[in-house]
Amino acid sequence: MVRRRHQISPAPEIRALWGFREVTLADAEALGAWLGDQVLPTTFRLDAVLAAAYERLRDLRIEPRRAIGLDRLVRSTLHAFEHRVCTEVWQCLSPSTRTA
């Protein structure tokens, strides 16, 4: 049986070397808002929105960690955007059309 030592992750040193930092909850919230304002009005394709999210994090020099659940964040933002659009359309309809 081979015993292995507990290895310390070099991630903090690598992040520092390349000028990146860890993502925070505030970063995730800001990313969701940015996606809703800048990306989702032009595309609903999940792969394109996810790619835009990764690009935005890279531009901001933020490491996309699993802690924020990027896929889940993108899907949640997409759902909220769709709900907002549907609500806006519904409010533009006449009362008779709403009840029909």
Secondary structure, 3 states (H helix, E strand, C coil): CCCCCCCCCCHHHHHHHHCCEECCHHHHHHHHHHHHHHHCCCCCCHHHHHHHHHHHHHHCCEECCHHHCHHHHHHHHHHHHHHHHHHHHHHHCCHHHHHC
